[in-house]
Amino acid sequence: MINLLTENVVHLVEAARLVPPGPSGRPPHLSTLLRWINPGVRGVRLEAARLGGRWVTIKQALQRFADRLTAAQAGPPPPVRAGRICAAERADQELSRLGV
């Protein structure tokens, strides 16, 4: 929870500049941070507060968001669909038949 009275609040545009640039060399767009707030990424949401007509957050919230995303990613891998397993087995059999 963000406390507007005791923490250093930053506008989302400023917060975007704190995030390392993407492949294009530019920081994430404001709309990206808005998606991080709502609906979130993999069930993890960036902590933010609505102040007047704008969204604000704090630097520490960006760190917590990154920490939670990393932890969510480190969870168990998603189950492999049975169809993919069968296709992989067929490919292995075909390669064995061809002597590869």
N, C-alpha and C positions, 0 to 999 in steps of 0.2 A: 504494500500500500504506500502510495506517495504522500508525503506530508509537505504541503506547499509552504508551510511556515518555517520549517527547519532544514530543508534540503535545497540544493542548487538546482532549480528547475530550468530545463532547456526546451525550446520549441523543437518540434520534430525535424525541421529543416536543419537546425544546428546538430541535433542528434544524428541525423543521417551523415553529416560530415565526420562524425566520430567513428563511424563504421568503416573498416578497410574497403578500398575500392574494389569493384568487381572486375571481370575480364575486360570491360571497356575502359577501365582506368578511372571511372567516375564513381562517386558515392552512390548508394542506393537512392532511388527516387522517393519523394515524399509518399507516394501511393504505396510503396513497398512497406514503409513503416506503418502506414494505416492498416495494411493487411496483417502485419505482425500484431497489431492491437486487436483487431477484429476481422476475421475469425481466428487468427493465430496460425501457427505452423505446428503440425503434428500434435495438436492439443495443447501447445504452449503459447501463451499470449504475453506480449510485451506490456509491462505495467505502464499505465498512462492515466492522465486525468484531463478532463475537459475543463478549460479555463476560459470562460466567455465563449467565443466562437472558435477557439483553437485547441488543439491537443498539445499537451506538454508531457515530458517525461523527465527522468533523471539519469545521469551517467551510470549509476549503480544498477538501475533497472535494465540497462542494456547488457551489463555483465551478467546479471541473474538470468536474463533471457537466453544468452549464449550458453551459460552453464546448464540450464534446463534442457535446451535443445541438444546439447552434446550428450547429456545423460539419456535423453529419450532415444537418440540415435544409437547409443551403445547397448541398448536393450537387445533381446533375442531377435535374430533375423526373422523376417516374415516367412511363413511356410511356403515351400515350393509346390506349385500345382502339380498334380499327378500327371497331367498331359505333358508337361515339360520334362518330367522324369522319363516317361515312355519315349519321348522324342530323343532324349539324350542317349538312352539305352539303344534305340534303333540306330542312331548315328555311330555309336561305339561298335555295334555288331557289323555295320556296313564297312567301317574302317578296318576292322579286324579281317573281314572277308577279303578286302582289297590288299591286305598285307601292310597297312600303314600303321 
